[in-house]
Amino acid sequence: MTVEDSTRLAPGFLLAPPPLSDPNFDRSVVLLAAHEPGGAMGFIVNRPSEMKLHLLLTDLDIVPTIEDRVVLIGGPVNGYSGFVLYEHLPQQPLGPGVEISPTISVSPSRDVLEQAATGKLPGRFELLLGYAGWGPAQLDEELARGSWLHAPFDPELLFDVPVADRWEETWARLGVNPAGFVTVRGGAQA
């Protein structure tokens, strides 16, 4: 698979098939936000951290007015950098970042975080710490080896499915049982 063939993979999801030898991605669902010749970027959307949102916001001198929640681990790269994955009006993202779909974007903007913390976003959001990144052709090689299974983008998986259920639900929507997924030399087989 070449990068030109695979650019259609973003947006989409990457599923870590069991068992994945990298503990950073074991049983993870990665929202693939960008996949271009220069590399790829994604965010794990099913791994809660031990950090609570209000504590993080207090450290940033932001006074929250929304209910406290868990912050998600977005990936192993720059784990102290925050990204807001959020819903917005069609084609109207509220800050710089990556537009995942016409109504969903991800942004590192403090302004977007402040709007989220004070209930001023037009929709739901998740706060992610860190991201997953791949260099040129790296993700293509991992896909060819069977290190990931690609699933089409489905916004319901981001905000309508509880975090703890996202991995199993994504497999179910593909019609594949992860217990039957085996890795063989030359790539993973379902």
HUCOR-V749109 format. One record per backbone hydrogen bond with DSSP energy under -1.0 kcal/mol. CO is the residue of the C=O (numbers start at 1). NH is the residue of the N-H. Records with the same first field share a line. If there is no record, write none. Layout:
CO: NH + NH
This chain:
2: 6
3: 7
6: 9
7: 10
12: 32
13: 151
14: 30
15: 149
22: 25
25: 28
28: 16
29: 45
30: 14
31: 43
34: 41
36: 39
39: 36
40: 134
41: 33 + 34
42: 132
43: 31
47: 73
51: 71
52: 56
53: 57
54: 58
55: 59
56: 60
57: 62
58: 61
69: 53
71: 49
72: 129
74: 44
77: 131
78: 81
81: 130
83: 128
84: 107
85: 126
86: 105
89: 92
98: 106
102: 91
103: 88
104: 100 + 101
105: 86
106: 98
107: 84
109: 113
110: 114
111: 115
112: 116
113: 117
114: 118
115: 120
116: 119
117: 65 + 66
124: 87
126: 85
127: 72
128: 83
129: 74 + 75
131: 77
132: 42
134: 40
135: 138
137: 141
138: 142
139: 143
140: 144
141: 145
142: 147
149: 15
151: 13
154: 157
155: 158 + 159
156: 160 + 161
162: 165
163: 166
165: 169
166: 170
167: 171
168: 172
169: 173
170: 174
171: 176
177: 180
178: 181
182: 189
184: 187
187: 184
189: 182
